Amino acid sequence: MPVGRPRDEEPDAAPLAPRARLFPALGAVYRAQLSRARVARIPLLFVATFQSIGIMVLMRGVVDGGSEARAVVAGSAVLVVAFVALNLLAQYFGQLRASGGLDHYATLPVPPAAVVLGAAGAYASFTVPGTLVTAVAGSLLFGLPLGHLWILAAVVPLSGAALSGLGAALGLLAPRQELATLLGQLGMSAALLLGVLPAERLPGPIGWARDLLPSTYGVEALARTFDTHPDWTAVCLDLAVCGAVGVVSLAVATRAYRRAAVR
């Protein structure tokens, strides 16, 4: 008979799989979230686009042109980003936390930053068609030039990063799913009221609140490009502020994810 292994000699434990690197994991999460968004969020994107175009049609009755028209069109276009990247992402992470879905991600060898950045990037990318349709429709409605709409290639990702990070942080920090939904709705309402209405028509204290909203700088950057001779220095400065806020908000969301995942 073969001699058995002594009890005090346990077999060596199998080594754990190496932790996935950030960028491959980020790409995998991004593709998975984008595929999910295409299936589940297309009706909501249609609603966001229709809502923004409807707002511009209503404002056409009180705004004739000039800087006010530029503000309305730019604010309505960025509102599509706020609806999806801020509102829906806050609801998504709130639901994920409430349902225990974070436990699934916590068992995967995926860096927390990849989960947050992948989801935020997918939701921001999902807004591109609606934002472009809204900007083109608004430009035609108010007689604004279409030549500089290429700036949306910078406005959408930078505004999307700032608003996605804010939405993810709200969803992950909210103690209850209902509160995450409420905060997402309030954030989108703030983007609507403070982004679409011309800045010169807002009272002083509300104007200060507008300066604190991340989407404001995306709105300003897009609105400036409707000028005959845009001030590109100011446009780049607004986009830089958007990018800086995006880095900070995504970092806060990543920290909030780590905190929620270990509970």
C-alpha positions as CSV (number, residue, x, y, z in Angstrom):
1,M,0.0,0.0,0.0
2,P,1.3,3.5,-0.8
3,V,2.3,5.5,2.2
4,G,0.0,8.4,2.8
5,R,1.1,12.0,3.1
6,P,1.7,13.0,6.7
7,R,-1.0,15.2,8.1
8,D,1.3,18.1,8.9
9,E,2.4,18.3,5.2
10,E,-0.3,20.2,3.4
11,P,-0.1,20.6,-0.4
12,D,1.0,24.0,-1.5
13,A,-1.9,26.4,-2.3
14,A,-2.3,27.3,-6.0
15,P,-1.1,30.8,-6.7
16,L,-3.8,33.4,-7.4
17,A,-4.1,34.7,-10.9
18,P,-2.2,38.0,-11.4
19,R,-4.2,41.1,-11.1
20,A,-5.3,42.5,-14.5
21,R,-3.5,45.6,-15.6
22,L,-5.4,48.9,-15.7
23,F,-5.7,49.5,-19.5
24,P,-6.7,46.0,-20.6
25,A,-9.2,45.8,-17.7
26,L,-10.5,49.3,-18.6
27,G,-11.0,48.3,-22.2
28,A,-12.9,45.1,-21.2
29,V,-15.2,47.0,-18.8
30,Y,-15.8,49.8,-21.4
31,R,-16.8,47.3,-24.1
32,A,-19.1,45.4,-21.8
33,Q,-20.8,48.6,-20.5
34,L,-21.1,50.1,-24.0
35,S,-22.7,46.9,-25.3
36,R,-25.1,46.9,-22.3
37,A,-25.9,50.6,-22.9
38,R,-26.7,50.1,-26.6
39,V,-29.3,47.5,-25.6
40,A,-30.9,49.2,-22.6
41,R,-30.3,52.9,-23.0
42,I,-31.3,53.7,-26.6
43,P,-34.9,54.7,-25.7
44,L,-33.5,56.9,-22.9
45,L,-31.1,58.5,-25.4
46,F,-34.0,59.3,-27.7
47,V,-35.8,60.9,-24.8
48,A,-32.8,63.0,-23.8
49,T,-32.4,64.2,-27.4
50,F,-36.1,64.9,-27.9
51,Q,-36.1,66.8,-24.6
52,S,-33.2,69.0,-25.6
53,I,-34.7,69.7,-29.0
54,G,-38.0,70.5,-27.4
55,I,-36.4,73.0,-25.1
56,M,-34.7,74.8,-28.0
57,V,-38.1,75.0,-29.8
58,L,-39.7,76.5,-26.7
59,M,-36.8,79.0,-26.2
60,R,-37.0,80.0,-29.9
61,G,-40.1,81.9,-29.0
62,V,-38.3,84.1,-26.5
63,V,-34.7,84.2,-27.9
64,D,-34.0,85.6,-31.4
65,G,-30.3,85.3,-31.7
66,G,-27.0,86.6,-30.5
67,S,-25.2,85.3,-27.4
68,E,-28.5,84.1,-25.9
69,A,-29.1,81.8,-28.9
70,R,-25.6,80.4,-28.6
71,A,-26.1,79.7,-24.9
72,V,-29.4,77.9,-25.5
73,V,-28.0,75.7,-28.3
74,A,-24.8,74.9,-26.4
75,G,-26.7,74.2,-23.1
76,S,-29.2,72.0,-24.8
77,A,-26.5,69.9,-26.5
78,V,-24.5,69.4,-23.3
79,L,-27.8,68.6,-21.5
80,V,-27.9,65.3,-23.4
81,V,-24.5,64.5,-21.8
82,A,-25.9,65.4,-18.4
83,F,-29.0,63.3,-18.8
84,V,-27.0,60.2,-19.6
85,A,-23.6,60.6,-18.0
86,L,-24.8,62.2,-14.7
87,N,-28.4,61.1,-14.1
88,L,-28.3,57.6,-15.5
89,L,-24.9,56.8,-14.2
90,A,-25.9,57.9,-10.7
91,Q,-28.9,55.6,-10.9
92,Y,-26.8,52.7,-12.2
93,F,-24.2,52.8,-9.5
94,G,-26.9,53.4,-6.8
95,Q,-28.7,50.3,-8.1
96,L,-25.5,48.3,-8.3
97,R,-24.6,49.1,-4.8
98,A,-28.1,48.4,-3.4
99,S,-28.5,45.1,-5.3
100,G,-25.0,43.8,-4.3
101,G,-23.7,44.0,-7.8
102,L,-20.5,45.6,-6.5
103,D,-19.7,42.2,-4.9
104,H,-19.4,40.7,-8.4
105,Y,-16.9,43.3,-9.5
106,A,-15.0,43.0,-6.1
107,T,-14.4,39.3,-6.8
108,L,-12.8,40.0,-10.2
109,P,-9.0,40.9,-10.5
110,V,-9.9,44.2,-11.9
111,P,-8.6,47.5,-10.6
112,P,-11.3,49.8,-9.1
113,A,-10.3,52.6,-11.4
114,A,-11.1,50.3,-14.4
115,V,-14.6,49.7,-13.3
116,V,-15.4,53.4,-12.7
117,L,-13.6,54.7,-15.8
118,G,-15.0,52.0,-18.0
119,A,-18.6,52.7,-17.0
120,A,-18.1,56.4,-17.1
121,G,-16.5,56.3,-20.6
122,A,-19.2,54.0,-21.9
123,Y,-22.0,56.3,-20.7
124,A,-20.2,59.4,-22.0
125,S,-19.6,57.8,-25.4
126,F,-23.2,56.8,-25.6
127,T,-24.2,60.5,-25.7
128,V,-22.3,61.4,-28.9
129,P,-25.2,60.8,-31.4
130,G,-27.8,62.7,-29.4
131,T,-25.4,65.6,-28.7
132,L,-24.5,65.9,-32.4
133,V,-28.1,65.8,-33.5
134,T,-29.1,68.4,-30.9
135,A,-26.2,70.7,-31.9
136,V,-27.0,70.5,-35.6
137,A,-30.8,71.0,-35.1
138,G,-30.2,73.9,-32.8
139,S,-27.8,75.6,-35.2
140,L,-30.3,75.3,-38.0
141,L,-33.1,76.5,-35.8
142,F,-31.3,79.6,-34.6
143,G,-29.3,80.2,-37.8
144,L,-25.9,79.6,-36.2
145,P,-22.8,78.4,-38.2
146,L,-22.1,74.7,-38.4
147,G,-18.4,75.1,-39.3
148,H,-17.0,74.6,-35.8
149,L,-19.1,71.8,-34.5
150,W,-16.0,69.6,-34.7
151,I,-15.3,71.0,-31.2
152,L,-17.9,68.5,-30.0
153,A,-15.1,65.9,-30.3
154,A,-13.5,67.6,-27.3
155,V,-16.6,68.9,-25.5
156,V,-18.3,65.6,-25.3
157,P,-15.5,63.5,-23.7
158,L,-14.3,66.3,-21.3
159,S,-17.8,67.3,-20.2
160,G,-18.7,63.6,-20.1
161,A,-15.8,62.8,-17.9
162,A,-16.7,65.6,-15.4
163,L,-20.4,64.7,-15.3
164,S,-19.8,60.9,-15.3
165,G,-17.4,61.2,-12.4
166,L,-20.0,63.3,-10.5
167,G,-22.8,60.9,-11.3
168,A,-20.7,57.8,-10.3
169,A,-19.7,59.5,-7.1
170,L,-23.3,60.4,-6.2
171,G,-24.5,56.9,-6.9
172,L,-21.7,55.3,-4.8
173,L,-21.8,57.7,-1.9
174,A,-25.6,57.8,-1.5
175,P,-26.6,55.6,1.4
176,R,-29.8,54.4,-0.4
177,Q,-30.7,53.7,-4.0
178,E,-33.7,56.2,-3.9
179,L,-31.4,59.0,-2.8
180,A,-28.9,58.2,-5.6
181,T,-31.8,58.5,-8.1
182,L,-32.9,61.8,-6.5
183,L,-29.4,63.3,-6.6
184,G,-29.0,62.3,-10.2
185,Q,-32.3,64.0,-11.1
186,L,-31.3,67.1,-9.2
187,G,-28.0,67.2,-11.0
188,M,-29.6,66.9,-14.3
189,S,-32.1,69.6,-13.4
190,A,-29.3,71.9,-12.4
191,A,-27.6,71.3,-15.7
192,L,-30.9,72.2,-17.4
193,L,-31.7,75.4,-15.5
194,L,-28.2,76.7,-15.2
195,G,-26.9,75.5,-18.6
196,V,-29.7,76.3,-21.0
197,L,-30.7,79.7,-19.7
198,P,-28.5,82.5,-20.8
199,A,-26.0,83.5,-18.1
200,E,-26.8,87.2,-18.3
201,R,-30.4,86.5,-17.3
202,L,-29.6,84.7,-14.1
203,P,-29.5,86.5,-10.7
204,G,-26.1,86.9,-9.1
205,P,-26.2,84.0,-6.5
206,I,-27.5,81.6,-9.1
207,G,-24.8,82.7,-11.5
208,W,-22.2,81.7,-8.9
209,A,-23.9,78.3,-8.6
210,R,-23.6,78.0,-12.4
211,D,-19.9,78.5,-12.2
212,L,-19.6,75.5,-9.9
213,L,-21.4,73.2,-12.2
214,P,-18.9,71.1,-14.3
215,S,-21.0,71.2,-17.4
216,T,-21.0,75.0,-17.5
217,Y,-17.5,75.0,-19.0
218,G,-18.4,72.6,-21.7
219,V,-21.4,74.8,-22.5
220,E,-19.2,77.9,-22.6
221,A,-16.6,76.3,-24.8
222,L,-19.2,75.2,-27.3
223,A,-21.1,78.5,-27.3
224,R,-17.9,80.4,-28.0
225,T,-17.3,78.4,-31.2
226,F,-20.6,79.8,-32.7
227,D,-18.9,83.2,-33.0
228,T,-17.6,84.4,-36.4
229,H,-14.1,84.5,-35.0
230,P,-14.0,82.3,-31.9
231,D,-11.7,83.1,-29.0
232,W,-9.8,79.8,-29.1
233,T,-7.7,80.7,-26.0
234,A,-10.9,81.0,-24.0
235,V,-12.3,77.8,-25.5
236,C,-9.2,75.8,-24.6
237,L,-9.3,77.3,-21.1
238,D,-12.9,76.2,-20.6
239,L,-12.0,72.7,-21.9
240,A,-9.0,72.5,-19.6
241,V,-11.3,73.3,-16.6
242,C,-13.6,70.6,-17.8
243,G,-10.7,68.1,-18.0
244,A,-9.4,69.1,-14.5
245,V,-12.9,68.7,-12.9
246,G,-13.2,65.3,-14.7
247,V,-9.9,64.0,-13.2
248,V,-11.0,65.1,-9.7
249,S,-14.5,63.8,-10.0
250,L,-13.4,60.4,-11.4
251,A,-10.8,60.1,-8.6
252,V,-13.5,60.8,-6.0
253,A,-15.7,58.2,-7.7
254,T,-12.9,55.6,-7.7
255,R,-12.3,56.2,-4.0
256,A,-16.0,55.9,-3.3
257,Y,-16.1,52.6,-5.3
258,R,-13.3,51.2,-3.2
259,R,-15.1,52.2,0.0
260,A,-18.4,50.7,-1.1
261,A,-16.9,47.5,-2.5
262,V,-15.3,46.5,0.8
263,R,-18.4,47.0,2.9
